Amino acid sequence: MTRLCGAGALARLRASGIKLQDERCCQLADRERRLFAGKSARAKQFLLIALIFFPALAHAYAGPGAGFAVLSSFWAIFVAFLYSFYALMTWPIRQLFRFIRRRNAYGKATFERAVILGFDGMDPDLADRFMKEGRLPNLAKLRDKGTFSKLRTTFPPISPVAWSTFMTGVNPGKHNIYDFLARDTSNYLPFLSSAEIKGPKRHIKIGKYSIPFGKTEIKGMRKGTPFWHWLGNAGIFSSVIRVPVTFPPEKFQGVLLSGMCVPDLKGSQGTFCLCTTRASSGKFREGGVRVPIERKNGVCRSYIPGPDSPLAEKAGTELRVNFEIRPEAGLKSARITVGSEKFTLKIGEYSEWIPAEFKAGMGFTAHGICRFYLKELSPEVEVYVTPVNIDPGHPDLPISHPVTYSIYLAKLFGPYATLGLAEDTWALNEHVLDDDAFLAQAYGNHEDRERMLFDALDKTKQGLCTCVFDTTDRVQHMFWRYLEEDHPAARDVPHSQHPKVIQDLYERMDRLIGRVMEKIDDDTLLMVISDHGFKSFARCMNVNAWLHQNGYLALKHGKTESGDWFEDVDWSRTRAYTMGLNGLYLNIKGREKQGIVDPAEAGALKDELRQKLDGLVDPASGTVGVTGVFVTDEFYRGPYTDNAPDLLVGYGAGYRASWDSVMGKVTSQIFEDNTKAWSGDHCIDPRLVPGVLFSSHKFIEEKPAIVDVAPTILKLFGLALPAHFDGKPWRLATKTPAVTTATSS
Amino acid sequence: MTVLSNPTAQAAAVALFRDFLLTSPLAIVVVLSLVVGLVMVVLFGYTSDQKAIGIAKDQLKAHLLAVRLYRDQIPVVMGSYGKILRGTGRYLKLAFKPLLYVIVPITLLIVQIDRYLGSAPIPPKAPFLLTAHFAGSDELNDVTLDLPPEITMTAPPVHVAASNEIVWRLAGSKDGKYEIRIAAAGESAAKAVCVGSDLPRISTVRLRGQFWRRMFTSAEPALPENSPIESIAINYPDRNIDVAGYAINWIWLFFILSMVAGFVFKELLGIKI
């Protein structure tokens, strides 16, 4: 710029025709000379000085590398300044607008902030036992100062059902979630109950490609309004992290990261991959695939299976990401290359989250992340790869609200598990992972969520902050076997050698509570809740087998067992069937495609089934396998009751629906041992598995239920309760909330 | 390969190289920027802590997003702004080490290129100023100027006693590189002057001592330490490159193009900057 000015000055001088003899000319000439001779030199000297004393400025001259650094830094500051300025300038206007619209959002609130920690599956009996043993000092503090109570769960006591009730304050008949799975009455096949993902309807064919035209449609199947929407409408901010059945995320005033029910990149609820040189034709029952490793000249090559190509004409054309394993000397570690990522793994070690980009061509790429776990290098090579999670830093499907929230968390803490059921229970069930590897994975995810929670606590000084931890559920499912003396899944390990995994888990959660308590003051209500408790799962019961043996379900002629999803069931002679964890359905005429039960006779059939199944005894042990059968008409109310099962089977403690029964398979045996690592469960009689309620302030309520949480929170923030709520707000003993009138929403 | 073995293509390539790439400042800057962009990005990649830079950048982005996500919460906004400032400092600190590696070669390169592209030679018959700066005012009285035949004085010299300088107004008659000699107090010194329109290596000033200034501005040997003359300068006109109708100094063009090239190459090579 100065150089241009110098040239301009000379031109002006020349144009003026002034002679250089006089002093003025000399001064001008001097200025000219200095401008010309000195400018470039000064600039470069400045550069050198800047280099030494002001490296930031010098960056700009140091070529593209550091130049970018300085530019991006200034850009970051500039954008931040603009944002901050905008936020500061518009804040009073926004506040005024809110004031006019809703009056003072926190004016009637009893607390400035409510923090709800969801410990999925925390069991009140175990918590009580460990508190009495002095292992849970922080939960004991809550018990002594505030509340400790059992929390009635939903019918059935399944996480998606219970958490849906938690957030909406209504029974399943109003939120439409009855299980992980729902059945399609037109073909008796299951589908995911929480969300439906449909690809674009139209495609344009170009050569070998079929290019999708339009958007992927993601439809949330959970109905009802989460209570943080009501809070948001009143101007109260919420941070909601990993609450189940929040996929797809809905718009509200706050931030939300979806939890349980978020699919992996394949669209499944989690498909791990075992890459192996071992020849095996065996398939995993569910949740995983076996992929061969090709070994050549000391280099092993394999691939990660990904989603189907959106461009392929034929459905089921799988995209893949290739990777290479180079065992290192000593065969204790290997160098793994995935795309541009290279890392070294020791045997028994997890990698960090590795990006996996599945390229379909024509610029279509699915962005995922996964972790590698090196199992073995000699004599065979085996690598476990986690299900490919949706990349939170580059989400191809919305997993948060706003979309930038998942990106924000990824940038702040690095990549993290986004899959709903991120702890790979199937891999442990199938012996692909051992106990330690599973725990390392589960606690790795847990630590990520702890970081997210503490960030949300820092950011949400007013309003609602809620976070659900799945670790409690997954670890109890997989390690309950070590709590008991003679669990079928742990008979090979002497009881004295059983690791204290669940005890450690509760202690870990207690320490988390302790750290949270350090972050809150008396103006914050802290609640720790669980959606259900836990019991042993030692014996499986195949209700389909019972229905078959008792004449309610018929197989095709010559068959004694069926395949998955009722493969050999003769629907023309079947009156009842079961799929999923607790639901029992009648094959009703006009509702099911091949229904035979007259709707008028359905009531009688339900009663008959209830009478026969309730109290059913396991002949092997003499204990009651079914402690209750519930006719859903009697307690579900709402617009979606048509989708509900007709009956719910409440298994006794130690029992649960068999793995085959869940998948619509009819076997010859009704009862059998459960020898899988998945050895604890809660999908039983809901009366046997209440959740927990801890709170920092005392509630006066004899029989609190999970359905009451939403109305309680709304009342504590001084909001009117929507009339359709099924729950009732609890009364607070130590603080009196502002009087609120229950009115229609 | 077939194309390269074709004599016509070869001739065309040679002509392009000789007539355009070597003589066009724009072509030189473009090629140079691409090469520098690539080399510097690679060098940056090798000399920097890529992982730490990635984390620092991600953190910066996170705090930026936080300002947006929590815009109704002023303490969060201000806190994030503070973190952005701290994060920027951390980021620049991480970029400092690679900067040390790249700054020396790039500075030397810029200085050298500036000799060719920074100034244009004096057009034939156009007047220019030759300024000699002396150690003391006494020397001004006994100065002679020895000009080659192609250079003529177009006006009497001006003595500026206040700054110990004499300024001559000269003009060159034809293209070429000439030597002008100035004698004072029994000592003489020469200064090269370039007349024409090519891309000669130009030295705008010849200096006595002043190592750093000489390094950045002069392309000639230092004047002897005992010389009464401290500097001899010529006011060469700036060389500007015409880009889309705008006259731009090469250094800005180089800066922009090398950044663009660097941006492209960093993406291609997966290097975090």
Boltz contact constraints between the chains, C-beta under 6 A:
constraints:
  - contact:
      token1: [A, 3]
      token2: [B, 238]
      max_distance: 6.0
  - contact:
      token1: [A, 3]
      token2: [B, 249]
      max_distance: 6.0
  - contact:
      token1: [A, 7]
      token2: [B, 238]
      max_distance: 6.0
  - contact:
      token1: [A, 20]
      token2: [B, 155]
      max_distance: 6.0
  - contact:
      token1: [A, 20]
      token2: [B, 158]
      max_distance: 6.0
  - contact:
      token1: [A, 20]
      token2: [B, 169]
      max_distance: 6.0
  - contact:
      token1: [A, 21]
      token2: [B, 158]
      max_distance: 6.0
  - contact:
      token1: [A, 26]
      token2: [B, 158]
      max_distance: 6.0
  - contact:
      token1: [A, 26]
      token2: [B, 160]
      max_distance: 6.0
  - contact:
      token1: [A, 29]
      token2: [B, 129]
      max_distance: 6.0
  - contact:
      token1: [A, 29]
      token2: [B, 167]
      max_distance: 6.0
  - contact:
      token1: [A, 32]
      token2: [B, 235]
      max_distance: 6.0
  - contact:
      token1: [A, 33]
      token2: [B, 131]
      max_distance: 6.0
  - contact:
      token1: [A, 33]
      token2: [B, 233]
      max_distance: 6.0
  - contact:
      token1: [A, 33]
      token2: [B, 235]
      max_distance: 6.0
  - contact:
      token1: [A, 36]
      token2: [B, 235]
      max_distance: 6.0
  - contact:
      token1: [A, 37]
      token2: [B, 204]
      max_distance: 6.0
  - contact:
      token1: [A, 37]
      token2: [B, 205]
      max_distance: 6.0
  - contact:
      token1: [A, 37]
      token2: [B, 233]
      max_distance: 6.0
  - contact:
      token1: [A, 40]
      token2: [B, 118]
      max_distance: 6.0
  - contact:
      token1: [A, 41]
      token2: [B, 213]
      max_distance: 6.0
  - contact:
      token1: [A, 41]
      token2: [B, 216]
      max_distance: 6.0
  - contact:
      token1: [A, 41]
      token2: [B, 217]
      max_distance: 6.0
  - contact:
      token1: [A, 44]
      token2: [B, 216]
      max_distance: 6.0
  - contact:
      token1: [A, 45]
      token2: [B, 216]
      max_distance: 6.0
  - contact:
      token1: [A, 51]
      token2: [B, 103]
      max_distance: 6.0
  - contact:
      token1: [A, 55]
      token2: [B, 96]
      max_distance: 6.0
  - contact:
      token1: [A, 56]
      token2: [B, 92]
      max_distance: 6.0
  - contact:
      token1: [A, 59]
      token2: [B, 99]
      max_distance: 6.0
  - contact:
      token1: [A, 62]
      token2: [B, 99]
      max_distance: 6.0
  - contact:
      token1: [A, 62]
      token2: [B, 102]
      max_distance: 6.0
  - contact:
      token1: [A, 62]
      token2: [B, 103]
      max_distance: 6.0
  - contact:
      token1: [A, 62]
      token2: [B, 106]
      max_distance: 6.0
  - contact:
      token1: [A, 63]
      token2: [B, 36]
      max_distance: 6.0
  - contact:
      token1: [A, 63]
      token2: [B, 40]
      max_distance: 6.0
  - contact:
      token1: [A, 63]
      token2: [B, 102]
      max_distance: 6.0
  - contact:
      token1: [A, 63]
      token2: [B, 106]
      max_distance: 6.0
  - contact:
      token1: [A, 64]
      token2: [B, 37]
      max_distance: 6.0
  - contact:
      token1: [A, 64]
      token2: [B, 40]
      max_distance: 6.0
  - contact:
      token1: [A, 64]
      token2: [B, 41]
      max_distance: 6.0
  - contact:
      token1: [A, 64]
      token2: [B, 258]
      max_distance: 6.0
  - contact:
      token1: [A, 64]
      token2: [B, 259]
      max_distance: 6.0
  - contact:
      token1: [A, 64]
      token2: [B, 262]
      max_distance: 6.0
  - contact:
      token1: [A, 65]
      token2: [B, 40]
      max_distance: 6.0
  - contact:
      token1: [A, 65]
      token2: [B, 41]
      max_distance: 6.0
  - contact:
      token1: [A, 65]
      token2: [B, 44]
      max_distance: 6.0
  - contact:
      token1: [A, 65]
      token2: [B, 98]
      max_distance: 6.0
  - contact:
      token1: [A, 65]
      token2: [B, 102]
      max_distance: 6.0
  - contact:
      token1: [A, 65]
      token2: [B, 273]
      max_distance: 6.0
  - contact:
      token1: [A, 66]
      token2: [B, 95]
      max_distance: 6.0
  - contact:
      token1: [A, 66]
      token2: [B, 99]
      max_distance: 6.0
  - contact:
      token1: [A, 67]
      token2: [B, 259]
      max_distance: 6.0
  - contact:
      token1: [A, 68]
      token2: [B, 273]
      max_distance: 6.0
  - contact:
      token1: [A, 69]
      token2: [B, 95]
      max_distance: 6.0
  - contact:
      token1: [A, 73]
      token2: [B, 88]
      max_distance: 6.0
  - contact:
      token1: [A, 73]
      token2: [B, 91]
      max_distance: 6.0
  - contact:
      token1: [A, 73]
      token2: [B, 92]
      max_distance: 6.0
  - contact:
      token1: [A, 76]
      token2: [B, 60]
      max_distance: 6.0
  - contact:
      token1: [A, 76]
      token2: [B, 84]
      max_distance: 6.0
  - contact:
      token1: [A, 76]
      token2: [B, 88]
      max_distance: 6.0
  - contact:
      token1: [A, 77]
      token2: [B, 88]
      max_distance: 6.0
  - contact:
      token1: [A, 79]
      token2: [B, 64]
      max_distance: 6.0
  - contact:
      token1: [A, 80]
      token2: [B, 64]
      max_distance: 6.0
  - contact:
      token1: [A, 80]
      token2: [B, 67]
      max_distance: 6.0
  - contact:
      token1: [A, 80]
      token2: [B, 81]
      max_distance: 6.0
  - contact:
      token1: [A, 80]
      token2: [B, 84]
      max_distance: 6.0
  - contact:
      token1: [A, 83]
      token2: [B, 67]
      max_distance: 6.0
  - contact:
      token1: [A, 84]
      token2: [B, 67]
      max_distance: 6.0
  - contact:
      token1: [A, 84]
      token2: [B, 77]
      max_distance: 6.0
  - contact:
      token1: [A, 84]
      token2: [B, 81]
      max_distance: 6.0
  - contact:
      token1: [A, 87]
      token2: [B, 71]
      max_distance: 6.0
  - contact:
      token1: [A, 87]
      token2: [B, 77]
      max_distance: 6.0
  - contact:
      token1: [A, 91]
      token2: [B, 74]
      max_distance: 6.0
  - contact:
      token1: [A, 255]
      token2: [B, 69]
      max_distance: 6.0
  - contact:
      token1: [A, 340]
      token2: [B, 270]
      max_distance: 6.0
  - contact:
      token1: [A, 404]
      token2: [B, 65]
      max_distance: 6.0
  - contact:
      token1: [A, 408]
      token2: [B, 62]
      max_distance: 6.0
  - contact:
      token1: [A, 408]
      token2: [B, 65]
      max_distance: 6.0
  - contact:
      token1: [A, 411]
      token2: [B, 58]
      max_distance: 6.0
  - contact:
      token1: [A, 411]
      token2: [B, 61]
      max_distance: 6.0
  - contact:
      token1: [A, 411]
      token2: [B, 62]
      max_distance: 6.0
  - contact:
      token1: [A, 412]
      token2: [B, 62]
      max_distance: 6.0
  - contact:
      token1: [A, 459]
      token2: [B, 70]
      max_distance: 6.0
  - contact:
      token1: [A, 459]
      token2: [B, 76]
      max_distance: 6.0
